[in-house]
Amino acid sequence: MADLTSEACEIINRVQTFAVLEWADSKASAKDDWALLGHLHQAAVALYCISSLQALSVLSSSLSLNLQRRMLAEYLQTLLERAVAVPKTKLFALWPLVVLGFEALHHGGLATRDFVRASLGDVGYYVGSYAPSAALCVLERFWISGEATWDSCFDQPYLFVAQTAVDVSGIS
């Protein structure tokens, strides 16, 4: 188990040290939008890794990791507030909203749940897909279940994606 914990910590460290701004600078245009999306997904992936690996007992529920989760959730919500306000970045907000929705039970409470609920509705309307509504159904069921673990929220495989375009290299 110590090897798994060490490997998990290394993965989280690699996610958190990814050079988002350097990556965004490599894009031909809309560097600020790419930076926002990079930071958004970096925070969502880190939060996902910690939450899901704690559910598997690979990572402990230590005070420091739980504080890190809280800070990541707050940061993720701040980034999502910016991303869902702009049509071209709203397209990429579905999965991070689902991750924040899970975390809303633990950190953020009702205000975060209301934000996720409204944002998923907005994203669903904008992308014309049922996936955000399906995600909201899963999250709402979880929020009222009395359960608190990753596996109790995502009790079966779900696919929460929205096709944005065949080629998004020219985002502007």
Backbone as a printed PyTorch tensor [residue, N CA C, xyz], in Angstrom:
tensor([[[  0.8200,  -1.1990,   0.0000],
         [  0.0000,   0.0000,   0.0000],
         [  0.8650,   1.2650,   0.0000]],

        [[  2.0040,   1.2040,   0.6640],
         [  2.8960,   2.3680,   0.7030],
         [  3.3670,   2.7420,  -0.6960]],

        [[  3.6040,   1.7340,  -1.5380],
         [  4.0100,   2.0110,  -2.9210],
         [  2.9060,   2.7170,  -3.6890]],

        [[  1.6550,   2.2770,  -3.4860],
         [  0.5210,   2.9240,  -4.1600],
         [  0.3590,   4.3660,  -3.6840]],

        [[  0.5050,   4.5800,  -2.3950],
         [  0.3830,   5.9310,  -1.8510],
         [  1.4740,   6.8340,  -2.4100]],

        [[  2.6760,   6.3270,  -2.4700],
         [  3.7910,   7.0940,  -3.0250],
         [  3.5470,   7.4260,  -4.4940]],

        [[  3.0760,   6.4410,  -5.2450],
         [  2.7800,   6.6670,  -6.6610],
         [  1.6460,   7.6720,  -6.8340]],

        [[  0.6350,   7.5810,  -5.9830],
         [ -0.4910,   8.5220,  -6.0470],
         [ -0.0240,   9.9430,  -5.7680]],

        [[  0.8210,  10.1010,  -4.7740],
         [  1.3510,  11.4270,  -4.4490],
         [  2.1850,  11.9830,  -5.6070]],

        [[  2.9350,  11.1280,  -6.2710],
         [  3.7400,  11.5520,  -7.4140],
         [  2.8370,  12.0060,  -8.5730]],

        [[  1.7690,  11.2730,  -8.8080],
         [  0.8310,  11.6530,  -9.8760],
         [  0.2070,  13.0120,  -9.5750]],

        [[ -0.2390,  13.2010,  -8.3570],
         [ -0.8480,  14.4800,  -7.9810],
         [  0.1640,  15.6090,  -8.1020]],

        [[  1.3820,  15.3530,  -7.6940],
         [  2.4360,  16.3570,  -7.8260],
         [  2.6740,  16.7240,  -9.2940]],

        [[  2.6950,  15.7270, -10.1720],
         [  2.8900,  16.0000, -11.6030],
         [  1.7410,  16.8250, -12.1680]],

        [[  0.5220,  16.5070, -11.7450],
         [ -0.6440,  17.2830, -12.2030],
         [ -0.5110,  18.7260, -11.7410]],

        [[ -0.1730,  18.9120, -10.4770],
         [ -0.1350,  20.2660,  -9.9160],
         [  1.0610,  21.0880, -10.3760]],

        [[  2.0970,  20.4450, -10.8430],
         [  3.2620,  21.2030, -11.3140],
         [  3.2890,  21.3600, -12.8320]],

        [[  2.2530,  20.8780, -13.5030],
         [  2.1630,  21.0570, -14.9500],
         [  2.2090,  22.5500, -15.2580]],

        [[  3.0130,  22.9340, -16.2100],
         [  3.2240,  24.3430, -16.5570],
         [  2.1150,  24.8310, -17.4900]],

        [[  1.0070,  25.2170, -16.8910],
         [ -0.1620,  25.6360, -17.6730],
         [  0.1490,  26.8360, -18.5510]],

        [[  0.7890,  27.8370, -18.0110],
         [  1.0490,  29.0460, -18.7980],
         [  2.0050,  28.7770, -19.9470]],

        [[  2.9710,  27.9190, -19.7260],
         [  3.8790,  27.5360, -20.8100],
         [  3.1030,  26.8030, -21.9050]],

        [[  2.2200,  25.9190, -21.5040],
         [  1.3780,  25.1940, -22.4530],
         [  0.4950,  26.1710, -23.2250]],

        [[ -0.1420,  27.1160, -22.5110],
         [ -1.0230,  28.0880, -23.1670],
         [ -0.2380,  28.9750, -24.1360]],

        [[  0.9790,  29.3190, -23.7770],
         [  1.8150,  30.1480, -24.6610],
         [  2.1670,  29.4300, -25.9570]],

        [[  2.0830,  28.0990, -25.9530],
         [  2.3990,  27.3520, -27.1680],
         [  1.2610,  27.3760, -28.1860]],

        [[  0.1180,  27.9000, -27.7960],
         [ -1.0310,  27.9780, -28.6980],
         [ -0.9090,  29.1900, -29.6050]],

        [[ -1.4660,  29.0680, -30.7980],
         [ -1.3300,  30.1300, -31.7990],
         [ -2.1240,  31.3860, -31.4470]],

        [[ -3.2590,  31.2190, -30.8080],
         [ -4.0990,  32.3770, -30.4710],
         [ -4.8910,  32.0770, -29.2060]],

        [[ -5.5770,  33.0790, -28.7200],
         [ -6.4520,  32.9620, -27.5440],
         [ -5.7190,  32.3710, -26.3410]],

        [[ -4.5250,  32.8420, -26.1030],
         [ -3.6830,  32.2960, -25.0270],
         [ -4.3420,  32.4210, -23.6490]],

        [[ -5.0660,  33.5160, -23.4140],
         [ -5.7400,  33.6820, -22.1250],
         [ -6.8360,  32.6350, -21.9290]],

        [[ -7.5570,  32.3260, -23.0000],
         [ -8.5980,  31.2940, -22.9060],
         [ -7.9830,  29.9250, -22.6510]],

        [[ -6.8850,  29.6360, -23.3360],
         [ -6.2020,  28.3560, -23.1210],
         [ -5.6530,  28.2740, -21.7010]],

        [[ -5.1470,  29.3830, -21.1870],
         [ -4.6340,  29.3880, -19.8100],
         [ -5.7710,  29.1140, -18.8250]],

        [[ -6.9100,  29.7600, -19.0380],
         [ -8.0690,  29.5040, -18.1760],
         [ -8.4590,  28.0320, -18.2240]],

        [[ -8.5610,  27.4780, -19.4270],
         [ -8.9380,  26.0730, -19.5610],
         [ -7.8820,  25.1460, -18.9630]],

        [[ -6.6200,  25.4950, -19.1210],
         [ -5.5590,  24.6860, -18.5330],
         [ -5.6260,  24.6740, -17.0210]],

        [[ -5.7950,  25.8480, -16.4250],
         [ -5.9130,  25.9320, -14.9610],
         [ -7.1800,  25.2260, -14.4770]],

        [[ -8.2570,  25.3830, -15.2250],
         [ -9.5270,  24.7510, -14.8820],
         [ -9.3870,  23.2320, -14.8220]],

        [[ -8.8280,  22.6620, -15.8580],
         [ -8.6950,  21.2070, -15.8950],
         [ -7.5950,  20.7080, -14.9560]],

        [[ -6.5640,  21.4960, -14.7450],
         [ -5.5320,  21.1100, -13.7840],
         [ -6.1400,  20.9900, -12.3830]],

        [[ -6.9380,  21.9690, -11.9820],
         [ -7.5740,  21.9270, -10.6620],
         [ -8.5690,  20.7710, -10.5720]],

        [[ -9.3430,  20.5550, -11.6330],
         [-10.3320,  19.4660, -11.6220],
         [ -9.6540,  18.1010, -11.5520]],

        [[ -8.5740,  17.9190, -12.3010],
         [ -7.8710,  16.6320, -12.2810],
         [ -7.2430,  16.3910, -10.9130]],

        [[ -6.6210,  17.4130, -10.3350],
         [ -6.0150,  17.2510,  -9.0090],
         [ -7.0860,  16.9070,  -7.9720]],

        [[ -8.1990,  17.5950,  -8.0170],
         [ -9.2910,  17.3350,  -7.0760],
         [ -9.8710,  15.9400,  -7.2870]],

        [[-10.0490,  15.5590,  -8.5370],
         [-10.5230,  14.2080,  -8.8650],
         [ -9.5630,  13.1520,  -8.3180]],

        [[ -8.2770,  13.3380,  -8.5530],
         [ -7.2840,  12.3570,  -8.0920],
         [ -7.3350,  12.2010,  -6.5780]],

        [[ -7.3160,  13.3020,  -5.8680],
         [ -7.3220,  13.2200,  -4.4070],
         [ -8.6130,  12.5690,  -3.9180]],

        [[ -9.7540,  13.0220,  -4.3890],
         [-11.0470,  12.4970,  -3.9270],
         [-11.2110,  11.0250,  -4.2380]],

        [[-10.9150,  10.6390,  -5.4610],
         [-11.1190,   9.2430,  -5.8430],
         [-10.1050,   8.3270,  -5.1740]],

        [[ -8.8750,   8.7870,  -4.9890],
         [ -7.8610,   7.9510,  -4.3360],
         [ -8.0760,   7.8650,  -2.8250]],

        [[ -8.6850,   8.8850,  -2.2340],
         [ -9.0830,   8.7650,  -0.8260],
         [-10.2040,   7.7360,  -0.6870]],

        [[-11.1210,   7.7150,  -1.6500],
         [-12.2200,   6.7460,  -1.6060],
         [-11.7030,   5.3150,  -1.6740]],

        [[-10.5840,   5.1210,  -2.3560],
         [ -9.9760,   3.7910,  -2.4710],
         [ -9.0170,   3.4910,  -1.3220]],

        [[ -8.8680,   4.4350,  -0.4030],
         [ -7.9360,   4.3380,   0.7280],
         [ -6.4790,   4.2830,   0.2950]],

        [[ -6.2010,   4.7130,  -0.9280],
         [ -4.8140,   4.8330,  -1.3790],
         [ -4.1960,   6.0690,  -0.7320]],

        [[ -4.9990,   7.1170,  -0.5950],
         [ -4.5970,   8.3160,   0.1350],
         [ -5.4430,   8.4080,   1.4010]],

        [[ -4.8550,   8.9040,   2.4550],
         [ -5.5850,   9.0310,   3.7170],
         [ -6.4980,  10.2540,   3.6790]],

        [[ -7.3680,  10.3250,   4.6320],
         [ -8.2180,  11.5140,   4.7860],
         [ -7.5760,  12.4420,   5.8030]],

        [[ -6.3240,  12.7590,   5.5690],
         [ -5.5660,  13.6000,   6.4990],
         [ -6.0620,  15.0360,   6.4510]],

        [[ -5.7500,  15.7500,   7.5070],
         [ -6.1290,  17.1570,   7.5880],
         [ -5.5260,  17.9500,   6.4310]],

        [[ -4.2580,  17.6750,   6.0950],
         [ -3.6060,  18.4370,   5.0240],
         [ -4.2290,  18.1440,   3.6560]],

        [[ -4.5620,  16.8800,   3.3750],
         [ -5.1980,  16.5570,   2.0940],
         [ -6.6120,  17.1220,   2.0250]],

        [[ -7.3300,  17.0860,   3.1310],
         [ -8.6790,  17.6450,   3.1330],
         [ -8.6450,  19.1630,   2.9750]],

        [[ -7.6390,  19.8100,   3.5490],
         [ -7.4700,  21.2520,   3.3470],
         [ -7.1260,  21.5360,   1.8880]],

        [[ -6.2760,  20.7020,   1.3080],
         [ -5.9240,  20.8530,  -0.1000],
         [ -7.1670,  20.6850,  -0.9770]],

        [[ -8.0140,  19.7120,  -0.6500],
         [ -9.2630,  19.5290,  -1.4040],
         [-10.1330,  20.7740,  -1.3070]],

        [[-10.2560,  21.3350,  -0.1110],
         [-11.0830,  22.5370,   0.0720],
         [-10.5460,  23.6900,  -0.7760]],

        [[ -9.2410,  23.8930,  -0.7350],
         [ -8.6420,  24.9800,  -1.5110],
         [ -8.8050,  24.7460,  -3.0100]],

        [[ -8.6250,  23.5080,  -3.4540],
         [ -8.8190,  23.1940,  -4.8720],
         [-10.2680,  23.4090,  -5.2920]],

        [[-11.2110,  23.0240,  -4.4320],
         [-12.6320,  23.2070,  -4.7550],
         [-12.9760,  24.6890,  -4.8830]],

        [[-12.4620,  25.5040,  -3.9800],
         [-12.7200,  26.9440,  -4.0480],
         [-12.1060,  27.5410,  -5.3200]],

        [[-10.8870,  27.1280,  -5.6160],
         [-10.2060,  27.6180,  -6.8210],
         [-10.9380,  27.1540,  -8.0790]],

        [[-11.3540,  25.8920,  -8.0870],
         [-12.0850,  25.3480,  -9.2320],
         [-13.3740,  26.1240,  -9.4590]],

        [[-14.0890,  26.4400,  -8.3860],
         [-15.3290,  27.1980,  -8.5550],
         [-15.0460,  28.5830,  -9.1190]],

        [[-13.9990,  29.2280,  -8.6570],
         [-13.6290,  30.5480,  -9.1810],
         [-13.3370,  30.4690, -10.6780]],

        [[-12.5860,  29.4550, -11.0720],
         [-12.2730,  29.2740, -12.4970],
         [-13.5290,  28.9510, -13.2980]],

        [[-14.3980,  28.1130, -12.7360],
         [-15.6310,  27.7590, -13.4450],
         [-16.5540,  28.9600, -13.6070]],

        [[-16.5950,  29.8320, -12.6250],
         [-17.4100,  31.0380, -12.7490],
         [-16.9700,  31.8520, -13.9600]],

        [[-15.6720,  31.9190, -14.1870],
         [-15.1520,  32.6200, -15.3680],
         [-15.4470,  31.8320, -16.6380]],

        [[-15.2320,  30.5250, -16.6040],
         [-15.3600,  29.7070, -17.8150],
         [-16.7950,  29.6280, -18.3150]],

        [[-17.7650,  29.4770, -17.4210],
         [-19.1570,  29.3310, -17.8830],
         [-19.7620,  30.6540, -18.3390]],

        [[-19.0810,  31.7430, -18.0610],
         [-19.5740,  33.0510, -18.4910],
         [-19.2270,  33.3640, -19.9380]],

        [[-18.3630,  32.5670, -20.5420],
         [-17.8840,  32.8380, -21.9000],
         [-18.2230,  31.6430, -22.7900]],

        [[-18.9530,  31.8690, -23.8860],
         [-19.3750,  30.7380, -24.7250],
         [-18.2510,  29.8040, -25.1690]],

        [[-17.1160,  30.3360, -25.5810],
         [-16.0820,  29.4600, -26.1120],
         [-15.3960,  28.6220, -25.0390]],

        [[-15.4120,  29.0400, -23.7890],
         [-14.8250,  28.2210, -22.7210],
         [-15.8840,  27.4010, -21.9960]],

        [[-17.1300,  27.8340, -22.0890],
         [-18.2420,  27.0990, -21.4710],
         [-18.3170,  25.6650, -22.0020]],

        [[-17.9220,  25.5020, -23.2550],
         [-17.9570,  24.1810, -23.8840],
         [-17.1130,  23.1480, -23.1560]],

        [[-16.1180,  23.6060, -22.4090],
         [-15.1610,  22.7010, -21.7690],
         [-15.3950,  22.5660, -20.2640]],

        [[-16.5350,  23.0100, -19.7780],
         [-16.7690,  23.0830, -18.3370],
         [-17.5070,  21.8840, -17.7520]],

        [[-18.0250,  20.9840, -18.5630],
         [-18.8830,  19.9210, -18.0480],
         [-18.1920,  19.0500, -17.0080]],

        [[-17.0920,  18.4260, -17.3670],
         [-16.4420,  17.5130, -16.4290],
         [-15.9560,  18.2330, -15.1670]],

        [[-15.3330,  19.4050, -15.2730],
         [-14.9670,  20.1180, -14.0400],
         [-16.1830,  20.4530, -13.1660]],

        [[-17.3210,  20.7450, -13.7710],
         [-18.5370,  20.9910, -12.9790],
         [-18.9680,  19.7380, -12.2240]],

        [[-18.8330,  18.5810, -12.8490],
         [-19.1840,  17.3210, -12.1830],
         [-18.2590,  17.0890, -10.9890]],

        [[-16.9730,  17.3270, -11.1660],
         [-16.0220,  17.1560, -10.0650],
         [-16.3620,  18.1230,  -8.9260]],

        [[-16.6490,  19.3800,  -9.2570],
         [-17.0300,  20.3480,  -8.2300],
         [-18.3400,  19.9440,  -7.5740]],

        [[-19.2550,  19.3840,  -8.3560],
         [-20.5270,  18.9360,  -7.7870],
         [-20.3350,  17.8650,  -6.7340]],

        [[-19.4320,  16.9320,  -6.9730],
         [-19.1260,  15.9350,  -5.9460],
         [-18.5660,  16.6260,  -4.7160]],

        [[-17.6500,  17.5230,  -4.9250],
         [-16.9680,  18.1790,  -3.8130],
         [-17.9020,  19.1180,  -3.0540]],

        [[-18.9830,  19.5560,  -3.6730],
         [-19.9200,  20.4750,  -3.0250],
         [-20.5360,  19.8660,  -1.7780]],

        [[-20.6130,  18.5570,  -1.7070],
         [-21.1450,  17.9160,  -0.5090],
         [-20.1930,  18.1120,   0.6620]],

        [[-18.9040,  18.1650,   0.3760],
         [-17.8830,  18.2490,   1.4180],
         [-17.4480,  19.6830,   1.7030]],

        [[-17.3440,  20.4810,   0.6630],
         [-16.8620,  21.8630,   0.7900],
         [-17.6990,  22.7590,  -0.1070]],

        [[-18.2060,  23.8180,   0.4330],
         [-18.9470,  24.7760,  -0.3760],
         [-20.4330,  24.7790,  -0.0840]],

        [[-20.9710,  23.6410,   0.2610],
         [-22.3610,  23.5640,   0.6820],
         [-23.3750,  23.9520,  -0.3640]],

        [[-24.4580,  24.5120,   0.1170],
         [-25.6130,  24.8330,  -0.7200],
         [-25.2770,  25.8380,  -1.8220]],

        [[-24.4590,  26.8260,  -1.5110],
         [-24.1110,  27.8320,  -2.5280],
         [-23.3800,  27.1780,  -3.6990]],

        [[-22.4780,  26.2560,  -3.4100],
         [-21.7560,  25.5720,  -4.4810],
         [-22.6960,  24.6670,  -5.2550]],

        [[-23.5790,  23.9680,  -4.5570],
         [-24.5580,  23.1140,  -5.2500],
         [-25.4360,  23.9450,  -6.1720]],

        [[-25.8810,  25.1030,  -5.6960],
         [-26.7070,  25.9750,  -6.5410],
         [-25.9350,  26.4490,  -7.7660]],

        [[-24.6560,  26.7830,  -7.5730],
         [-23.8200,  27.1890,  -8.7040],
         [-23.6940,  26.0430,  -9.7130]],

        [[-23.4080,  24.8390,  -9.2290],
         [-23.2590,  23.6820, -10.1210],
         [-24.5700,  23.4110, -10.8430]],

        [[-25.6760,  23.4390, -10.1240],
         [-26.9950,  23.1830, -10.7060],
         [-27.2840,  24.1810, -11.8370]],

        [[-27.0950,  25.4540, -11.5630],
         [-27.3690,  26.4890, -12.5680],
         [-26.4060,  26.3750, -13.7500]],

        [[-25.1390,  26.1220, -13.4590],
         [-24.1350,  26.0480, -14.5240],
         [-24.3550,  24.8410, -15.4200]],

        [[-24.7030,  23.6980, -14.8230],
         [-24.9840,  22.5190, -15.6550],
         [-26.1910,  22.7640, -16.5450]],

        [[-27.2060,  23.4490, -16.0200],
         [-28.3580,  23.7970, -16.8490],
         [-27.9650,  24.7000, -18.0070]],

        [[-27.1350,  25.6830, -17.7170],
         [-26.6730,  26.6150, -18.7380],
         [-25.8100,  25.9090, -19.7860]],

        [[-24.8900,  25.0730, -19.3320],
         [-24.0200,  24.3450, -20.2600],
         [-24.8560,  23.4020, -21.1260]],

        [[-25.8160,  22.7250, -20.5220],
         [-26.6770,  21.8090, -21.2750],
         [-27.4530,  22.5320, -22.3630]],

        [[-27.9970,  23.6780, -22.0180],
         [-28.7300,  24.4780, -22.9960],
         [-27.8060,  24.9270, -24.1240]],

        [[-26.6040,  25.3510, -23.7440],
         [-25.6690,  25.8920, -24.7300],
         [-25.1470,  24.8210, -25.6750]],

        [[-24.7980,  23.6470, -25.1480],
         [-24.2060,  22.6120, -26.0020],
         [-25.2660,  21.7360, -26.6590]],

        [[-26.5090,  21.8290, -26.1890],
         [-27.5770,  21.0350, -26.7900],
         [-27.4040,  19.5490, -26.5550]],

        [[-26.9690,  19.1940, -25.3610],
         [-26.6870,  17.8010, -25.0390],
         [-27.3930,  17.4230, -23.7470]],

        [[-27.7320,  16.1460, -23.6210],
         [-28.3590,  15.6510, -22.4090],
         [-27.3310,  15.3820, -21.3070]],

        [[-26.0650,  15.2940, -21.6440],
         [-25.0300,  14.9260, -20.6720],
         [-25.0340,  15.8110, -19.4200]],

        [[-25.1470,  17.1390, -19.5300],
         [-25.1950,  17.9400, -18.3060],
         [-26.4190,  17.6430, -17.4380]],

        [[-27.5540,  17.3660, -18.0520],
         [-28.7490,  16.9980, -17.2780],
         [-28.5690,  15.6550, -16.5910]],

        [[-27.9550,  14.7160, -17.2820],
         [-27.6710,  13.4090, -16.6830],
         [-26.7160,  13.5660, -15.5130]],

        [[-25.7010,  14.4040, -15.6680],
         [-24.7490,  14.6540, -14.5780],
         [-25.4580,  15.2600, -13.3760]],

        [[-26.3510,  16.2010, -13.6400],
         [-27.0860,  16.8260, -12.5410],
         [-27.9640,  15.8120, -11.8140]],

        [[-28.5830,  14.9050, -12.5340],
         [-29.3920,  13.8570, -11.9000],
         [-28.5390,  13.0010, -10.9670]],

        [[-27.3580,  12.6330, -11.4160],
         [-26.4400,  11.8350, -10.5920],
         [-26.0490,  12.6250,  -9.3480]],

        [[-25.6830,  13.8760,  -9.5310],
         [-25.2610,  14.6990,  -8.3940],
         [-26.4030,  14.9550,  -7.4180]],

        [[-27.5860,  15.2500,  -7.9180],
         [-28.7260,  15.5120,  -7.0260],
         [-29.0570,  14.2670,  -6.2010]],

        [[-29.0200,  13.1160,  -6.8400],
         [-29.2680,  11.8680,  -6.1130],
         [-28.2210,  11.6910,  -5.0120]],

        [[-26.9760,  11.9970,  -5.3390],
         [-25.8870,  11.8940,  -4.3670],
         [-26.0750,  12.8830,  -3.2220]],

        [[-26.4110,  14.1190,  -3.5360],
         [-26.5520,  15.1530,  -2.5070],
         [-27.6100,  14.8010,  -1.4680]],

        [[-28.6820,  14.1220,  -1.8870],
         [-29.7460,  13.7810,  -0.9290],
         [-29.5950,  12.3770,  -0.3320]],

        [[-28.6010,  11.6280,  -0.7800],
         [-28.4660,  10.2280,  -0.3710],
         [-27.9880,  10.0290,   1.0620]],

        [[-27.2960,  11.0000,   1.6080],
         [-26.6910,  10.8040,   2.9190],
         [-25.3360,  10.1220,   2.8370]],

        [[-24.9440,   9.7190,   1.6480],
         [-23.6310,   9.0990,   1.4300],
         [-22.6160,  10.2080,   1.1640]],

        [[-21.3330,   9.8600,   1.2610],
         [-20.3260,  10.9010,   1.0780],
         [-19.1040,  10.4520,   0.2900]],

        [[-19.0960,   9.2460,  -0.2230],
         [-17.9050,   8.7480,  -0.8940],
         [-18.0170,   8.8790,  -2.4070]],

        [[-16.8570,   8.8770,  -3.0350],
         [-16.7810,   8.9660,  -4.4880],
         [-17.6100,   7.8580,  -5.1350]],

        [[-17.4260,   6.6210,  -4.6450],
         [-18.1250,   5.4820,  -5.2430],
         [-19.6310,   5.5120,  -5.0040]],

        [[-20.0810,   6.1590,  -3.9360],
         [-21.5230,   6.2670,  -3.7280],
         [-22.1320,   7.3000,  -4.6790]],

        [[-21.3430,   8.2620,  -5.1060],
         [-21.8230,   9.2340,  -6.0950],
         [-21.8050,   8.6200,  -7.4880]],

        [[-20.6780,   8.0380,  -7.8210],
         [-20.4950,   7.4610,  -9.1500],
         [-20.5250,   5.9440,  -9.0120]],

        [[-21.7370,   5.4240,  -8.8190],
         [-21.9530,   4.0100,  -8.5140],
         [-21.9080,   3.1050,  -9.7390]],

        [[-21.7570,   3.7080, -10.8860],
         [-21.6120,   2.9650, -12.1370],
         [-20.8470,   3.8620, -13.1050]],

        [[-20.3890,   3.3130, -14.2090],
         [-19.6710,   4.1610, -15.1760],
         [-20.6140,   5.1860, -15.8150]],

        [[-20.1650,   6.4150, -15.8540],
         [-20.9090,   7.4810, -16.5050],
         [-19.9840,   8.1580, -17.5080]],

        [[-20.5710,   8.7080, -18.5390],
         [-19.8090,   9.4430, -19.5380],
         [-20.3640,  10.8620, -19.5830]],

        [[-19.6440,  11.7880, -18.9730],
         [-20.0870,  13.1740, -18.9240],
         [-19.1860,  14.0160, -19.8030]],

        [[-19.4560,  13.9810, -21.0820],
         [-18.7140,  14.7860, -22.0350],
         [-19.7040,  15.4570, -22.9640]],

        [[-19.2470,  16.5220, -23.5560],
         [-20.0440,  17.2130, -24.5680],
         [-19.1440,  17.4390, -25.7630]],

        [[-19.5480,  16.9790, -26.9140],
         [-18.7380,  17.2100, -28.0970],
         [-18.7420,  18.6900, -28.3980]],

        [[-17.5650,  19.2280, -28.5300],
         [-17.4590,  20.6600, -28.7720],
         [-17.2350,  20.9610, -30.2400]],

        [[-16.3960,  20.2060, -30.8860],
         [-16.1100,  20.3950, -32.3010],
         [-15.1350,  19.3050, -32.7130]],

        [[-15.0440,  19.0850, -33.9780],
         [-14.0870,  18.1040, -34.4790],
         [-12.6680,  18.6470, -34.2820]],

        [[-12.4560,  19.9240, -34.5730],
         [-11.1250,  20.5220, -34.4510],
         [-11.2580,  21.8050, -33.6540]],

        [[-10.7070,  21.8080, -32.4490],
         [-10.7840,  23.0070, -31.6090],
         [ -9.4600,  23.7420, -31.5470]],

        [[ -8.5550,  23.4290, -32.4570],
         [ -7.2340,  24.0670, -32.4410],
         [ -7.3140,  25.5570, -32.7100]],

        [[ -8.3550,  25.9990, -33.3420],
         [ -8.4810,  27.4210, -33.6610],
         [ -9.3820,  28.1740, -32.7230]],

        [[ -9.4540,  27.7340, -31.4680],
         [-10.3350,  28.4100, -30.4920],
         [-10.0130,  29.9010, -30.4680]],

        [[-11.0420,  30.6920, -30.5120],
         [-10.8280,  32.1430, -30.4710],
         [-11.9590,  32.8400, -29.7750]]])
